Amino acid sequence: MKLNRRRFLLGTALAGGALLVGYAASRPSRQSLANENHAAQGQTFLTTWLRIDPDNQVTVIVPHSEMGQGVLTSLPMMAADELDADWNLVRVEQAPVDDLFANDVLIKGFAASMGFSVPALLDRGMDALTLKAAEIMNMQITGGSSSVRFTGEMGMRTAGAAARQMLVRAAAEQWQVREDEIQVANSVISHPGSNRTATFGEMAALAATYEAPRSPVLKRPEQFTLMGRSLPRVDIPAKVDGTAQFGIDARPEGMLYAAVTTAPVFGGQLQRVENIDAVMQRRGVVRVVELEDAVAVVADNYWRASEALKQLVPHFTSTEHDQRSSADIFAEYDAALESGERNEDVAVGDASGALQSAASVVDASYRVPYLAHAAMEPMNCTVHFANGRCEVWTGTQDNLGIRGQVASAAGLDETEVTVHPFYLGGGFGRRLPTSTNTIIQATQIARQFDVPVQTLWSREEDTRHDYYRPAVASRFRAGFDNDGKLIAWENAYIGQNEPAEAAHIAYQIPNQKIDYVESPTHVPFGAWRSVAHSQHTFFLESFTDELAWQQQRDPLQFRLDYLSDKPRHQRVLREAASRAGWNTPPQAGRARGIALQESFGSIVAEVAEVSLTEAGEVKVEKVVCAIDCGRVVHPDNAASQVESGIIYGLTAALYGQITIEEGKVKESNFHDYPMLHLAQSPEIEVIILETEGAPVGGLGEPATPPIAAAVTNALYALTGQRVRELPLRHYQFLPTPEERGANRA
């Protein structure tokens, strides 16, 4: 990497009467690079966030990918609100794939969320350090429910407020009045006392001569004019009329198509390929490309490539995992939990001693399988090598990160790779740079051509060569004293993944011992919507429910009793339960279950109401979700994200399972890896709660973790059958007459 290019700028810049305000902590070198490489006539770039042009148009540059979460609307709203811009004059651009637009705010945000703080004396130096780190790390990621809570709160709002302050200063200087006499509204600056007005565009040139304030005054919530409103999303019209472009829609001139099949067992290598001559005689076929672990057919359209691929007979090497199965993996997990080396996660009090002296002890074991991402848009990437450079067309959750991956695979400098961003037809972690097998294959295939090649994976290829949510096993023991008070909590689980706190509990229990054991497998894994929270919330909230029933306690009240120090948690529980009618009997043949989790800065409680079909299959009738995300920017979009998270988690709970047989994935497509259909989806009620002064929380992921436990807890209330392993499609439930319709003990 060319680190001499990686310097950061804090301030503003003037060129052609246009103002671009970004936020950073160094010197004008970054300004000059932006102007040299990215400024059109009449524009000036500072860093990444905000440009004001002479025609009074405000352009917000967003360093995140749009994959259905509405980020191209919510982030510009935050900047424009602080700026007091006229929303009708606001335009949105996705950040260019260039070091200049690395998102250092994410590093600051994640650091702050983990409790790291920097003394004020070192704050400016830390800005420069985080920018350098962001550039080196190719930080332009969309994930971790971080866009609004970090980029929005720490970047967009700050940039908007800084630009407003600079414009006010410019007007005060030009009109020779005091700054506190200036008013700003709807992209117009005015001085009532002298009856003078000017647009942002008219003041941009002078404002750009000032250094941007590092800590501008931000609005109080009661001063917001845009935040808190459900404005029309900027990406929806194109998605409705079909003009929205996704990675699969890329059509550079002269493009060929590649269909791929990879070694079925992870780690296998390609030995030889039979029937190549016959395949090369097929209409439209251009070449058969052999890779280290795969073979591809390149043709003039995808259908011809994929049909020709079926005629090839590839042979792959054997591996030590060729006979391994899911049953073997879980047996290894059990052995590891029995005698493997324990790693401390949480140690509070003396859990072992408390369990020995407990009046009663409850133990339970849980497990969940591997899961695929199953994004709607098949995995794809289009690559073109020409004149010593490389162009890439794809939808990704980190454009800078993908640029780095392609450069590495191609043996090029990152500056020699151009990435064209597109909308994503689903990400969920699958399109992160850590899950780049499609991107690497596309790069390797395209290197053998002088025209663009689109590598498009079939659904079968994606299902069988994903980076899966890990299979996990978890064991619990809990102890009660003679008064029925929960005094000890012990948990051991397989593999600590991100975030590290996923297995931690919110409940006040004086003695806690939480450990993890590593038990590696050959199956590749990666981030999956809500990451480790999705497994552990099922474990934790199922076991918590077991404890309540064991003590013949109401599951809601049992939770509330151990959350006396967490009023926000209590509030979401009470609100969800109240709206779900927890204290009133459900219809005959139905029951309710509840679950709670805090993740990504938001606290979520969900109540699921379930019934059974005549065949004993689970039907989720209704889900009530209360979420406290601190403060909401776009209420309608927030509700949509919560609904989406519930559906995604419910699909996994009901159907999701990736099975390993003979070392490879058994499932292949939606017939054996089914999705929840519209007709099967429950009624969902979303209650958005705000807590004054609380940090803004995430929305894309926090609603996913609680749903599995809420459903299985409801099933126990209905049938008396405790579910300790997912998915539910493998069970046949029979209602127990005395339990039917209950939702608590």
HELIX and SHEET records of a PDB file:
HELIX    1   1 LEU A    3  ARG A    5  5                                   3    
HELIX    2   2 SER A   29  HIS A   38  1                                  10    
HELIX    3   3 VAL A   71  LEU A   83  1                                  13    
HELIX    4   4 TRP A   87  LEU A   89  5                                   3    
HELIX    5   5 ASP A   99  PHE A  101  5                                   3    
HELIX    6   6 ASP A  104  SER A  113  1                                  10    
HELIX    7   7 ALA A  120  LEU A  122  5                                   3    
HELIX    8   8 ASP A  123  ILE A  136  1                                  14    
HELIX    9   9 SER A  147  MET A  156  3                                  10    
HELIX   10  10 ARG A  157  TRP A  175  1                                  19    
HELIX   11  11 GLU A  179  GLU A  181  5                                   3    
HELIX   12  12 PHE A  200  ALA A  207  1                                   8    
HELIX   13  13 PRO A  221  GLN A  223  5                                   3    
HELIX   14  14 ILE A  236  ASP A  241  1                                   6    
HELIX   15  15 GLY A  247  ASP A  249  5                                   3    
HELIX   16  16 ILE A  276  MET A  280  1                                   5    
HELIX   17  17 TYR A  302  GLN A  311  1                                  10    
HELIX   18  18 SER A  326  SER A  339  1                                  14    
HELIX   19  19 ALA A  351  SER A  357  1                                   7    
HELIX   20  20 ASN A  399  ALA A  410  1                                  12    
HELIX   21  21 GLU A  414  GLU A  416  5                                   3    
HELIX   22  22 ASN A  437  ALA A  446  1                                  10    
HELIX   23  23 ARG A  459  ARG A  464  1                                   6    
HELIX   24  24 ALA A  500  ALA A  503  5                                   4    
HELIX   25  25 HIS A  533  GLN A  550  1                                  18    
HELIX   26  26 PRO A  555  ASP A  561  1                                   7    
HELIX   27  27 PRO A  567  ALA A  580  1                                  14    
HELIX   28  28 PRO A  635  LEU A  654  1                                  20    
HELIX   29  29 LEU A  678  GLN A  680  5                                   3    
HELIX   30  30 PRO A  706  THR A  719  1                                  14    
HELIX   31  31 LEU A  728  HIS A  730  5                                   3    
SHEET    1   A 4 LEU A  19  VAL A  21  0                                        
SHEET    2   A 4 LEU A  50  ILE A  52 -1                                        
SHEET    3   A 4 VAL A  58  VAL A  62 -1                                        
SHEET    4   A 4 VAL A  90  GLN A  94  1                                        
SHEET    1   B 3 GLN A 183  ALA A 185  0                                        
SHEET    2   B 3 VAL A 188  HIS A 191 -1                                        
SHEET    3   B 3 ARG A 196  THR A 199 -1                                        
SHEET    1   C 7 VAL A 285  GLU A 290  0                                        
SHEET    2   C 7 ALA A 294  ALA A 299 -1                                        
SHEET    3   C 7 LEU A 256  THR A 262 -1                                        
SHEET    4   C 7 VAL A 453  LEU A 456  1                                        
SHEET    5   C 7 ASN A 380  ALA A 386 -1                                        
SHEET    6   C 7 ARG A 389  THR A 394 -1                                        
SHEET    7   C 7 VAL A 417  PRO A 421  1                                        
SHEET    1   D 2 LEU A 270  GLU A 274  0                                        
SHEET    2   D 2 VAL A 313  PHE A 316 -1                                        
SHEET    1   E 5 ASN A 343  VAL A 348  0                                        
SHEET    2   E 5 ASN A 511  VAL A 517 -1                                        
SHEET    3   E 5 LEU A 486  ILE A 494  1                                        
SHEET    4   E 5 VAL A 472  PHE A 480 -1                                        
SHEET    5   E 5 SER A 360  VAL A 368 -1                                        
SHEET    1   F 4 ALA A 591  SER A 599  0                                        
SHEET    2   F 4 SER A 602  LEU A 612 -1                                        
SHEET    3   F 4 VAL A 618  ASP A 628 -1                                        
SHEET    4   F 4 GLU A 683  LEU A 689  1                                        
SHEET    1   G 2 ILE A 660  GLU A 661  0                                        
SHEET    2   G 2 LYS A 664  VAL A 665 -1                                        
END                                                                             
